[in-house]
């Protein structure tokens, strides 16, 4: 339980079972493959020591040969999000870098979490979160290529611009039979010094390039551990989801993972549980073709640095009470 105990929050923990709330002395994952379910492996170590030395904000997808392609952000104390790295992996644990994208390529002050998608046409898209220099504004651009290795040389196209009142970043983007869906983190810019507040908006598209904005579908709960904001990080095909949340401005960059579900009738996400699951952020979940899931997430270390971890979670292991 060594690593798992370092990731989870203090109990008690509560689970809704057949309309009855039951308490456990360890986190309950609501049937979601959450970090700490199995032993983690460090896929990318922290790039240094101390606050701001961060490897993480991952987004991953399976290639046609069932190997993994992973995009993640690298940051140092001297620079903000300095670059996004693309890597390939046969097993999801040993990563081989195939491309790097520096923030200067996009005239961005920082890069944050990307969204990597293998399209139904077997092409690759990388949606990048870019910070506007000299402001708290963020926007999202997309690159597209036949192969991940070619993405770094592609021209960027803005797909979510935000505006003077809104910064947009850290998208979760899916292509399915009904078209494209996106869950986008939104930061209001209407109050100086309070731009860390966040919620999640929902958008749909026929081509993944031109989007219809549907507005806020998920936000923090007043008085709860996620009161300051809620940023969706992964959505499974059945509507189960994970998100990053925090209670206060002081917890910025120290988000924890919460769980939610998509309510199709209401057209919004509903938070599950009264407490977060682990002290991890930017969780991405890749459903495997035959069984189980491969998790990628950013995990904090005691010195303030962050590393990129991965876990292989077997089907069924994600729903056991008392495990997270």
C-alpha positions as CSV (number, residue, x, y, z in Angstrom):
1,X,0.0,0.0,0.0
2,X,3.1,2.3,0.1
3,X,2.5,4.3,-3.1
4,X,-1.3,3.9,-3.0
5,X,-1.4,5.3,0.5
6,X,0.6,8.4,-0.6
7,X,-2.0,9.0,-3.3
8,X,-5.3,8.7,-1.5
9,X,-7.1,11.1,0.8
10,X,-8.2,10.5,4.4
11,X,-11.5,8.6,5.0
12,X,-14.2,8.0,5.5
13,X,-15.3,7.5,1.9
14,X,-18.8,7.1,0.7
15,X,-20.4,5.1,-2.2
16,X,-23.9,5.1,-3.5
17,X,-25.0,1.4,-3.7
18,X,-28.6,0.7,-4.7
19,X,-29.7,4.2,-3.5
20,X,-28.0,3.7,-0.2
21,X,-24.9,5.6,0.8
22,X,-22.3,3.3,2.4
23,X,-19.1,4.3,4.1
24,X,-15.7,2.7,3.6
25,X,-12.3,3.4,5.3
26,X,-10.6,3.6,1.9
27,X,-11.6,5.4,-1.4
28,X,-14.3,3.8,-3.6
29,X,-13.8,4.3,-7.3
30,X,-17.5,4.2,-8.3
31,X,-16.6,1.6,-10.9
32,X,-14.0,3.9,-12.4
33,X,-10.4,2.9,-13.0
34,X,-8.8,5.4,-10.7
35,X,-5.1,6.0,-9.9
36,X,-3.9,3.7,-7.1
37,X,-6.0,0.7,-8.3
38,X,-2.7,-1.1,-9.2
39,X,1.0,-0.4,-8.7
40,X,2.1,2.6,-10.7
41,X,5.2,2.8,-12.9
42,X,7.1,6.1,-13.5
43,X,6.9,6.7,-17.3
44,X,8.6,10.1,-17.2
45,X,10.5,11.2,-14.1
46,X,10.3,14.8,-12.9
47,X,12.7,17.0,-14.9
48,X,14.3,18.4,-11.7
49,X,13.5,19.1,-8.1
50,X,11.2,21.5,-6.5
51,X,8.0,23.3,-7.4
52,X,7.6,23.8,-11.1
53,X,9.7,20.8,-12.2
54,X,6.8,18.9,-13.7
55,X,6.3,16.1,-16.2
56,X,2.7,15.3,-16.9
57,X,-0.6,16.6,-18.3
58,X,-0.8,13.5,-20.5
59,X,-3.1,12.5,-23.3
60,X,-2.7,9.0,-24.9
61,X,-4.2,7.0,-27.7
62,X,-3.8,3.6,-29.3
63,X,-2.3,3.2,-32.8
64,X,-3.6,0.6,-35.2
65,X,-1.0,-1.9,-34.0
66,X,-2.2,-1.4,-30.4
67,X,0.9,0.4,-29.3
68,X,0.6,3.6,-27.4
69,X,1.2,7.2,-28.5
70,X,1.5,9.6,-25.6
71,X,1.6,13.4,-25.6
72,X,2.7,15.2,-22.4
73,X,3.8,18.6,-21.1
74,X,7.3,19.3,-19.7
75,X,7.8,22.3,-17.4
76,X,10.7,23.7,-15.4
77,X,10.9,26.3,-12.6
78,X,12.6,28.7,-15.0
79,X,10.0,28.3,-17.8
80,X,6.3,27.6,-17.7
81,X,5.0,24.9,-20.0
82,X,8.2,24.8,-22.1
83,X,7.3,22.0,-24.5
84,X,4.9,19.2,-25.4
85,X,6.6,15.8,-26.1
86,X,5.2,13.0,-28.2
87,X,6.3,9.5,-27.5
88,X,5.6,5.9,-28.6
89,X,5.5,2.9,-26.3
90,X,4.9,-0.8,-26.8
91,X,3.7,-1.4,-23.3
92,X,2.7,2.1,-22.0
93,X,5.6,2.2,-19.5
94,X,8.8,2.6,-21.6
95,X,8.4,5.7,-23.7
96,X,10.5,6.6,-26.8
97,X,10.4,10.2,-27.8
98,X,9.4,10.8,-31.4
99,X,8.7,14.6,-31.6
100,X,9.0,17.7,-29.5
101,X,7.1,21.0,-29.8
102,X,8.5,24.1,-28.2
103,X,6.2,26.9,-27.1
104,X,8.0,29.3,-29.3
105,X,6.6,27.5,-32.4
106,X,3.2,28.8,-31.5
107,X,4.1,32.2,-30.1
108,X,2.8,30.9,-26.8
109,X,4.1,31.9,-23.3
110,X,3.3,28.4,-22.1
111,X,1.9,25.1,-23.2
112,X,-0.3,22.9,-21.0
113,X,-2.3,19.7,-21.4
114,X,-2.7,18.6,-25.1
115,X,-5.4,16.3,-26.4
116,X,-4.2,13.5,-28.8
117,X,-6.8,11.9,-31.1
118,X,-6.4,9.1,-33.8
119,X,-9.2,9.9,-36.1
120,X,-11.6,7.5,-37.8
121,X,-9.7,8.3,-41.0
122,X,-6.5,7.0,-39.3
123,X,-4.9,10.4,-39.2
124,X,-3.6,12.0,-36.0
125,X,-4.6,15.3,-34.4
126,X,-3.0,17.1,-31.5
127,X,-5.0,19.8,-29.8
128,X,-2.6,22.2,-28.0
129,X,-3.3,24.5,-25.0
130,X,-1.5,27.7,-25.6
131,X,-1.0,30.8,-23.3
132,X,-1.2,34.2,-24.8
133,X,2.0,36.2,-23.9
134,X,1.6,38.9,-21.2
135,X,-1.9,37.8,-20.2
136,X,-3.9,35.1,-18.4
137,X,-5.7,34.2,-21.6
138,X,-5.4,30.7,-23.2
139,X,-6.5,29.3,-26.6
140,X,-6.5,25.9,-28.3
141,X,-5.0,25.0,-31.7
142,X,-4.9,21.8,-33.6
143,X,-2.2,20.1,-35.7
144,X,-3.0,17.2,-38.1
145,X,-0.7,14.7,-39.8
146,X,-0.7,11.1,-41.1
147,X,1.7,10.0,-38.4
148,X,2.5,11.4,-34.9
149,X,6.1,11.9,-35.8
150,X,5.0,14.5,-38.4
151,X,2.9,16.6,-36.1
152,X,5.7,18.9,-35.0
153,X,6.1,20.2,-38.5
154,X,2.5,21.0,-39.2
155,X,0.8,24.4,-39.2
156,X,-1.3,25.1,-36.2
157,X,-5.0,26.1,-36.7
158,X,-7.0,27.8,-33.9
159,X,-10.1,25.9,-33.0
160,X,-11.1,27.4,-29.7
161,X,-10.0,31.0,-29.4
162,X,-11.6,32.1,-26.1
163,X,-12.0,35.8,-25.8
164,X,-11.2,38.8,-23.7
165,X,-13.3,37.4,-20.9
166,X,-12.5,33.7,-21.2
167,X,-9.4,31.5,-21.4
168,X,-9.8,28.0,-22.7
169,X,-7.4,25.1,-22.3
170,X,-6.9,21.4,-21.4
171,X,-9.5,19.9,-23.7
172,X,-10.7,16.3,-23.7
173,X,-11.7,15.5,-27.2
174,X,-13.4,12.4,-28.7
175,X,-14.5,11.3,-32.1
176,X,-17.4,8.9,-32.3
177,X,-20.2,7.6,-34.5
178,X,-22.2,10.8,-33.8
179,X,-19.4,13.2,-34.5
180,X,-16.9,15.0,-32.3
181,X,-17.3,16.0,-28.6
182,X,-15.1,18.2,-26.5
183,X,-15.0,19.0,-22.8
184,X,-13.0,22.2,-22.4
185,X,-11.6,23.8,-19.3
186,X,-12.7,27.5,-19.0
187,X,-11.1,30.2,-16.9
188,X,-13.0,33.5,-16.4
189,X,-10.8,36.6,-16.8
190,X,-13.2,39.1,-15.5
191,X,-11.5,39.6,-12.1
192,X,-7.8,40.3,-11.7
193,X,-5.9,37.7,-9.6
194,X,-8.8,35.2,-9.7
195,X,-8.2,33.7,-13.1
196,X,-7.4,30.3,-11.6
197,X,-11.2,29.6,-11.1
198,X,-12.3,27.0,-13.6
199,X,-15.3,25.1,-14.9
200,X,-15.9,22.7,-17.9
201,X,-17.8,23.6,-21.0
202,X,-19.1,21.2,-23.6
203,X,-18.8,21.5,-27.4
204,X,-19.8,19.4,-30.4
205,X,-18.6,19.3,-34.0
206,X,-19.1,17.4,-37.3
207,X,-15.4,17.6,-38.3
208,X,-13.4,18.5,-35.1
209,X,-12.5,21.8,-36.5
210,X,-15.6,23.9,-36.4
211,X,-17.3,23.7,-33.0
212,X,-20.7,24.5,-31.6
213,X,-20.4,25.8,-28.0
214,X,-23.0,24.5,-25.5
215,X,-21.8,26.3,-22.4
216,X,-20.9,25.1,-18.9
217,X,-21.7,21.5,-18.1
218,X,-19.7,21.0,-14.9
219,X,-18.5,23.2,-12.1
220,X,-17.3,23.1,-8.5
221,X,-19.7,22.6,-5.6
222,X,-19.8,25.4,-3.0
223,X,-18.4,24.4,0.3
224,X,-16.9,21.2,-1.1
225,X,-13.3,20.0,-1.8
226,X,-13.9,21.1,-5.5
227,X,-15.4,24.5,-4.8
228,X,-12.8,26.5,-6.6
229,X,-13.2,24.6,-9.9
230,X,-13.7,21.4,-11.8
231,X,-11.8,20.5,-14.9
232,X,-12.8,17.3,-16.7
233,X,-9.8,15.1,-17.5
234,X,-11.3,11.9,-19.0
235,X,-14.6,10.6,-20.2
236,X,-15.3,6.9,-20.9
237,X,-17.6,5.7,-23.6
238,X,-20.3,4.9,-21.0
239,X,-20.3,8.4,-19.5
240,X,-18.1,7.7,-16.5
241,X,-15.6,10.6,-16.1
242,X,-12.8,11.9,-14.0
243,X,-12.0,15.5,-13.2
244,X,-9.5,17.8,-11.4
245,X,-10.8,19.8,-8.5
246,X,-9.6,22.0,-5.7
247,X,-11.1,24.0,-2.8
248,X,-9.1,27.2,-2.9
249,X,-6.9,29.5,-4.9
250,X,-3.9,28.3,-2.8
251,X,-4.4,24.8,-4.1
252,X,-3.7,25.8,-7.7
253,X,-1.4,23.3,-9.3
254,X,-2.2,20.8,-6.5
255,X,-5.5,19.5,-7.8
256,X,-6.9,16.1,-6.9
257,X,-8.9,13.7,-8.9
258,X,-12.7,13.4,-8.5
259,X,-15.2,11.2,-10.3
260,X,-18.4,12.1,-12.2
261,X,-20.9,10.7,-14.6
262,X,-22.5,12.1,-17.7
263,X,-26.2,12.7,-17.4
264,X,-27.5,12.4,-21.0
265,X,-31.0,13.7,-20.1
266,X,-29.7,16.8,-18.4
267,X,-26.8,17.3,-20.8
268,X,-24.3,17.8,-18.0
269,X,-21.9,16.0,-15.7
270,X,-22.8,15.1,-12.1
271,X,-20.1,14.7,-9.4
272,X,-19.9,11.5,-7.5
273,X,-18.8,11.3,-3.8
274,X,-18.0,13.7,-1.1
275,X,-14.2,13.5,-1.3
276,X,-11.5,13.2,-4.0
277,X,-10.0,9.8,-4.8
278,X,-6.2,10.4,-5.1
279,X,-3.8,13.4,-5.0
280,X,-3.1,13.2,-8.7
281,X,-4.1,15.4,-11.6
282,X,-4.7,15.2,-15.4
283,X,-5.8,11.6,-15.4
284,X,-6.2,10.1,-18.8
285,X,-7.7,6.6,-19.3
286,X,-7.2,4.5,-22.4
287,X,-9.6,1.6,-22.7
288,X,-7.8,-1.5,-24.0
289,X,-9.2,-3.6,-26.9
290,X,-9.5,-6.8,-25.0
291,X,-9.6,-6.0,-21.3
292,X,-8.8,-3.3,-18.8
293,X,-7.4,0.2,-19.0
294,X,-4.0,1.9,-19.2
295,X,-3.9,5.0,-16.9
296,X,-1.6,8.0,-17.4
297,X,-1.5,10.9,-14.8
298,X,0.6,13.5,-13.2
299,X,1.6,12.7,-9.6
300,X,3.2,15.1,-7.0
301,X,6.3,14.3,-5.1
302,X,7.2,15.5,-1.6
303,X,9.7,18.1,-2.9
304,X,7.0,19.8,-5.1
305,X,8.1,18.2,-8.4
306,X,5.7,16.1,-10.5
307,X,6.3,12.9,-12.4
308,X,4.2,11.2,-15.1
309,X,3.0,7.8,-13.9
310,X,1.1,5.0,-15.6
311,X,-0.9,2.0,-14.3
312,X,-2.4,-1.1,-16.0
313,X,-5.8,-1.8,-14.5
314,X,-7.6,-5.1,-15.1
315,X,-11.3,-5.2,-15.9
316,X,-13.2,-5.7,-12.7
317,X,-10.4,-4.3,-10.5
318,X,-11.8,-0.8,-10.9
319,X,-15.1,-1.6,-9.1
320,X,-14.0,-3.3,-5.9
321,X,-15.1,-1.4,-2.7
322,X,-12.1,-0.1,-0.7
323,X,-9.8,0.2,-3.7
324,X,-9.0,3.3,-5.7
